[in-house]
Every structure is written in C-alpha cells, then in structure tokens.
Amino acid sequence: MTGDVTTMGVEDYARATPAGTGTAAPADPGKILIIGGGIAGLSCGCYLQMNGLQTEILEAGLLPGGLCTAWHRGPYVFDGCLRWLLGTDPSSAFYQVWTELGAIAGREIISHDEVMRIEGSNGEVLSLPADLDEVSREFKRVAPEDAALIDRLVRAARRCAPLEPPLENPLELMTHFEKMKTGLRYLPMLPVILRWKGLPITSYVARYRNRFLREALLVIAGDKRMSALVLVMVLGLKSRKNTAFVSGGSWAFAQAIAGRYGRLGGIVRYKARVVSVTVENNHATGVQCADGTVLRASTVVSCADGHTTIFKMLNGRFVDKKILNLYQSCDLFPAILQVSLGIDTILANAPHTLNLPISSPLSVDDTTRHDRLEVEVFGSESALCPEGKTVITVRLPTLYEFWVRLKKEDPQRYRAYKRRIVKDIIAILEHRFPGLAGHIELADIATPATFVRYTGNWQGSYEGWLPTPRILGRRIPSTLPGLKDFYMAGHWVVAGGGLPSAALSGRYVAQMICARYGRTFAAIVPEPIQYTTGMP
Ligand SMILES: Cc1cc2nc3c(=O)[nH]c(=O)nc-3n(C[C@H](O)[C@H](O)[C@H](O)COP(=O)(O)OP(=O)(O)OC[C@H]3O[C@@H](n4cnc5c(N)ncnc54)[C@H](O)[C@@H]3O)c2cc1C
C-alpha cells in the first residue's frame, strides 16, 4: 500500500473517523450525486462512501456497469466488454484499485502465455507471447531483416513495463515535492515516452521491411490512428502478466463493484436519466431528471458521457478553448458492432485471441470494409459458458451514423443488414474452423445503436478518446472552468479510456472531494468474497 492511503480489513468504514487526520471529520457536507453507474461512477461512489461521504448514483439504465456489461442468452453469457483487464499483477497500482473495489478478489485470473495469434494471407503465423525475450525471438523469426528495429522496440517496451499511475494523490492535489517524486519515478521511461509519443503508428511500422510484421504490428496496436507509444505500452504491460481475463467477465466484474458500493451504504437509483445539472451562482447544486424529479446535492460528479454532460446537461456554458478543441477535433475510439456465437462444442487448439485475414473484404456499413477479423474464444474456464461449450465474439469498427439512421428510418433493412453480417462472419469462421457452423446454438449481434441506447456514449465510441499522437498524455481536467462543486470522471477525462482509467479517475475525484471537505482520503480493502459457482 502506498503513501497515506490507509487500508483496513473492515467494510463499514463509513462510520469511522478518517485515519491520519488526528481530528474528527468535518460536519457532514450533505449528499453527493453521481451521474452514471458505469465503472467510473461506481468507483467514485465506493471511495466516497469509504470516506464517510453520503452518495447516490443516478443511472439512466436498469443495470450497473455501463459499457462493462454482458447479456445472457440460454446457457451462454455474451460479454460486451472485458477482453483484457489491466491490473492483474498483485504488485501493480491497478491491482490495488481492483482490490479496494472488491472487483476481482475470489475470481480466477486467466492469463495466457500466448497473448494473441495473428495469421497472414500467405499462411504466415505470428504468435505474440507475453514475455519480451520471446517477443524478440518470435518477431525475428518472422522478420530477421528487421532485427535492429525489433531490438529497439523490445528495449522501449521493457523500459515502460513498470509504468504505474500514482495512487497517493491525483496531480491536482500533489505538493511540489510529490510532483518531483512522481517525476523521478517516471524518469527512466521519459526518453521512451518523448521519443515514441508523437510518432504515428503507421509511420513507425513503415520502417519495417517485412510486410507481414508490418501488418501484425498494426493489429497489435489496434488502430491506424494510434501513437506508436501504444504499441510499446501494450507489449510492456503484457510482459508483466499485468493484463488478463477475469473469470465471470464484465457482468461479474460490474456486479462485484456494485455489490461493494451497496455494502458501503451507497444507493443506486435506476431509470434516472439526468437531463440537466442545476447551477446557482456558478455552483452545481443538483440535477433534474427526465421524469421531472429535481434533486439537490452538495456536489455533482458526472460519470456519464462527456459530450452530453458538457453540452447538454450544462448547455455548453462552462467551456474554454481547450475543451472545445478536444470535442471538435480529437479522434474517438470507433463505434463497433459485436457478433457473439454460442457453440455447443470445444474448439480444441484455437487460441483465445485470433486475428485472421479475410479473402474478400467484409462490408459492415455503406463505406467500411474489413480485410481482417479478430476472434475471441472463451471456454468454460471463463465462466461464460458451461463445460463442453464455447463462446466466440467478433468485434468490428463501423460507422455510428449508418446504424443509428438505418435503425430509425428502415427497421426492416436494419434487421436484414444485421442478419447478413452474422451470416458473413459465420461463413468466414467456417472456412477457418471447418464444421463450426453446424455447432452454432445461438447467434447475436449488437450494433452501435445498441451501445448508444444502453450507455449514451457519444458517437457510439466504445472507449472515449483514441490515444493518437495529438492527445496521448494530455491532461483532461476533471473540473470545468468557472463551475464549482462539479467534477467529471470516466473514460471521457482520460485519453485512452478503458476500465482502469475509468476506475482510477473515479478514485481521483473522490480524493479531490475529500480534500475539499478537509478529509484525509482513506481506501479500504474489503474481506474477499468467495464465489462458489463458475457461471455468474
Ligand atoms: C466492446 C467493448 C470492449 C471493451 N474492452 C475493454 C477491455 O478489454 N478492457 C478495458 O479496460 N476496457 C474495455 N472497454 C472499455 C470500457 O468498457 C470503458 O472504457 C469503461 O467501461 C468506461 O466506463 P465509464 O464509467 O467511464 O463509462 P460508461 O461505461 O459509459 O458509463 C456511463 C454510465 O452513465 C450512464 N448515463 C449516461 N447518460 C446518463 C444520464 N443522462 N443520466 C444518468 N445516467 C447516464 C450510462 O447508462 C452508463 O451506465 C471496452 C468497451 C467496449 C464497448
């Protein structure tokens, strides 16, 4: 445990005086309203409750978790989020966060020595290992002519592998001394970060002579618009076995944090869509919900979609040039569609993540064509299906406007389009896994319209801001200019998004609110819960 973070083995800390203050807690500041019960909202709520502050989460939907969700279909759980969770290495800062939130204790952590298998159109295969020595060997096996570049890439990844966020305090609360100490911690990585951050991944891979390795590096980075630093970080973080799948997936993960929030005394009000934040004399004083309910608060934290929060709930009144620039011109993670299949057999020898080429491009809207498919394979150990069965998911970037418009204007064509894509994907998989089609018990497709309907994420983005050279490393403040008693958390305030960023940003906001009310922040590790059943 780090710095002044206090951990206790009890759950009902809410009644205790915060450790380290030496004085009783200040008078009760009153209720804090949190908009959105995704991972950021739940995290923020848990930490505020741990510190004796009373919170209520207002969630537009019917369930906790936001994008971190799954849907049950017959004997299968189709996971709509978790593929790899950062923070599964007990020495990591995010592991501490997950432990405090009760998110992973008692669940099996499933990590693989082979992170991903990438196949080429001419029969090439690259097996991406977690271990960096093996990465080096595998890359050089595929592309001996690029050995010098591979050495430099692996060296950079090794340097960045220990990168950890500070937990003691968010930057906003750090003293000069703490900032210096944090800076010193990052010093060994700084040359790598500075050298790689501004480099577009496409320019970087163009240096490689081997065509297949160029293609594979782009697959590993995930998006052609990314900074090359993302590739370095992915390789570095995976090498520490600090990323893995957690048995039970997103559903169990979100339920565990929601359970923790409830046991800490937090309340979630479902079907409570906030339409505006009430502002008096430049202080946020509450919210108004779609059903007309008006609620007052000492502080409002929005963990809902950033665009809706700033430009709808607050009418764009509290913005500056930086915020406008961010929302007008920075790239987002794309909208996606997800095809999930329930298979009544085991896919022996199939890697858990397989990226394969498609012989003729797959069309997923009126303009987007894909020439590769990434397939996730989950066996019963994932607790997403019973023994003897398999869940397969395929996710593909697509155009948000296309799907939303089609659903609204021509529901029949929307359904036909979905059926056609499922059919095409099954045909591709049948080609790669002969006989698979005969074992499909259930097929399901979620489009950007589905993701937006359930979570309201702007333009259907599945993770907020894309870490391009332009934005990676940029600080996005969790307060708005000119507005007091108001904070934002979640993947719209951290370039790169993801579950760890969402949870950490919620923790940071809780730290800021504690500081505002003169409380020393304390975080508590609960007693682990023993989960007895495999399937959630
Ligand atoms: C397919 C997919 C795969 C992913 N894979 C991974 C992965 O493997 N690893 C990883 O780390 N991350 C992954 N992510 C990203 C991760 O899920 C998100 O970055 C993270 O869950 C964001 O959490 P959040 O709390 O910031 O936002 P959200 O999950 O969007 O939560 C916001 C909540 O606010 C609610 N809300 C919105 N508007 C209102 C309103 N007006 N009033 C009240 N409530 C409102 C929404 O209903 C929602 O519950 C994936 C995402 C997707 C979609």
The ligand as an SDF file (V2000), in Angstrom:
LIG
                    3D

 53 58  0  0  0  0  0  0  0  0999 V2000
  -16.9360   -3.8870  -26.7640 C   0  0  0  0  0  0  0  0  0  0  0  0
  -16.0660   -3.2180  -25.7290 C   0  0  0  0  0  0  0  0  0  0  0  0
  -14.9000   -3.8410  -25.3250 C   0  0  0  0  0  0  0  0  0  0  0  0
  -14.0930   -3.2510  -24.3470 C   0  0  0  0  0  0  0  0  0  0  0  0
  -12.9990   -3.9320  -23.9010 N   0  0  0  0  0  0  0  0  0  0  0  0
  -12.2950   -3.4430  -22.8710 C   0  0  0  0  0  0  0  0  0  0  0  0
  -11.2480   -4.2060  -22.2850 C   0  0  0  0  0  0  0  0  0  0  0  0
  -10.9830   -5.3540  -22.6800 O   0  0  0  0  0  0  0  0  0  0  0  0
  -10.5380   -3.6450  -21.2650 N   0  0  0  0  0  0  0  0  0  0  0  0
  -10.8160   -2.4070  -20.7910 C   0  0  0  0  0  0  0  0  0  0  0  0
  -10.1290   -1.9650  -19.8610 O   0  0  0  0  0  0  0  0  0  0  0  0
  -11.8030   -1.6540  -21.3280 N   0  0  0  0  0  0  0  0  0  0  0  0
  -12.5580   -2.1490  -22.3400 C   0  0  0  0  0  0  0  0  0  0  0  0
  -13.5830   -1.4130  -22.8670 N   0  0  0  0  0  0  0  0  0  0  0  0
  -13.7740   -0.0140  -22.4430 C   0  0  0  0  0  0  0  0  0  0  0  0
  -14.5000    0.1080  -21.1290 C   0  0  0  0  0  0  0  0  0  0  0  0
  -15.6630   -0.6750  -21.1200 O   0  0  0  0  0  0  0  0  0  0  0  0
  -14.8900    1.5650  -20.8900 C   0  0  0  0  0  0  0  0  0  0  0  0
  -13.7900    2.4210  -21.1400 O   0  0  0  0  0  0  0  0  0  0  0  0
  -15.3600    1.7870  -19.4640 C   0  0  0  0  0  0  0  0  0  0  0  0
  -16.3120    0.8100  -19.0880 O   0  0  0  0  0  0  0  0  0  0  0  0
  -15.9490    3.1920  -19.3240 C   0  0  0  0  0  0  0  0  0  0  0  0
  -16.5470    3.3600  -18.0830 O   0  0  0  0  0  0  0  0  0  0  0  0
  -17.2540    4.7310  -17.6930 P   0  0  0  0  0  0  0  0  0  0  0  0
  -17.8250    4.5370  -16.3540 O   0  0  0  0  0  0  0  0  0  0  0  0
  -16.3000    5.8330  -17.9190 O   0  0  0  0  0  0  0  0  0  0  0  0
  -18.4080    4.9600  -18.7760 O   0  0  0  0  0  0  0  0  0  0  0  0
  -19.7520    4.1080  -19.1530 P   0  0  0  0  0  0  0  0  0  0  0  0
  -19.4780    2.6550  -19.0330 O   0  0  0  0  0  0  0  0  0  0  0  0
  -20.1690    4.6430  -20.4480 O   0  0  0  0  0  0  0  0  0  0  0  0
  -20.7530    4.5110  -18.0140 O   0  0  0  0  0  0  0  0  0  0  0  0
  -21.5260    5.6700  -18.0640 C   0  0  0  0  0  0  0  0  0  0  0  0
  -22.8490    5.3820  -17.3920 C   0  0  0  0  0  0  0  0  0  0  0  0
  -23.5980    6.5910  -17.3430 O   0  0  0  0  0  0  0  0  0  0  0  0
  -24.9460    6.3100  -17.6540 C   0  0  0  0  0  0  0  0  0  0  0  0
  -25.5410    7.5290  -18.1960 N   0  0  0  0  0  0  0  0  0  0  0  0
  -25.2850    8.1200  -19.3890 C   0  0  0  0  0  0  0  0  0  0  0  0
  -26.0230    9.2500  -19.5110 N   0  0  0  0  0  0  0  0  0  0  0  0
  -26.7370    9.3600  -18.3830 C   0  0  0  0  0  0  0  0  0  0  0  0
  -27.6800   10.3060  -17.9200 C   0  0  0  0  0  0  0  0  0  0  0  0
  -28.0260   11.3570  -18.6700 N   0  0  0  0  0  0  0  0  0  0  0  0
  -28.2380   10.1330  -16.6930 N   0  0  0  0  0  0  0  0  0  0  0  0
  -27.9150    9.0620  -15.9290 C   0  0  0  0  0  0  0  0  0  0  0  0
  -27.0190    8.1270  -16.3280 N   0  0  0  0  0  0  0  0  0  0  0  0
  -26.4490    8.2830  -17.5360 C   0  0  0  0  0  0  0  0  0  0  0  0
  -24.8690    5.1970  -18.6840 C   0  0  0  0  0  0  0  0  0  0  0  0
  -26.0930    4.4750  -18.7320 O   0  0  0  0  0  0  0  0  0  0  0  0
  -23.7000    4.3750  -18.1360 C   0  0  0  0  0  0  0  0  0  0  0  0
  -24.1430    3.3770  -17.2390 O   0  0  0  0  0  0  0  0  0  0  0  0
  -14.4320   -1.9890  -23.8190 C   0  0  0  0  0  0  0  0  0  0  0  0
  -15.6040   -1.3700  -24.2290 C   0  0  0  0  0  0  0  0  0  0  0  0
  -16.4280   -1.9830  -25.1470 C   0  0  0  0  0  0  0  0  0  0  0  0
  -17.7400   -1.3510  -25.5300 C   0  0  0  0  0  0  0  0  0  0  0  0
  1  2  1  0
  2  3  1  0
  2 52  2  0
  3  4  2  0
  4  5  1  0
  4 50  1  0
  5  6  2  0
  6  7  1  0
  6 13  1  0
  7  8  2  0
  7  9  1  0
  9 10  1  0
 10 11  2  0
 10 12  1  0
 12 13  2  0
 13 14  1  0
 14 15  1  0
 14 50  1  0
 15 16  1  0
 16 17  1  0
 16 18  1  0
 18 19  1  0
 18 20  1  0
 20 21  1  0
 20 22  1  0
 22 23  1  0
 23 24  1  0
 24 25  2  0
 24 26  1  0
 24 27  1  0
 27 28  1  0
 28 29  2  0
 28 30  1  0
 28 31  1  0
 31 32  1  0
 32 33  1  0
 33 34  1  0
 33 48  1  0
 34 35  1  0
 35 36  1  0
 35 46  1  0
 36 37  1  0
 36 45  1  0
 37 38  2  0
 38 39  1  0
 39 40  1  0
 39 45  2  0
 40 41  1  0
 40 42  2  0
 42 43  1  0
 43 44  2  0
 44 45  1  0
 46 47  1  0
 46 48  1  0
 48 49  1  0
 50 51  2  0
 51 52  1  0
 52 53  1  0
M  END
$$$$
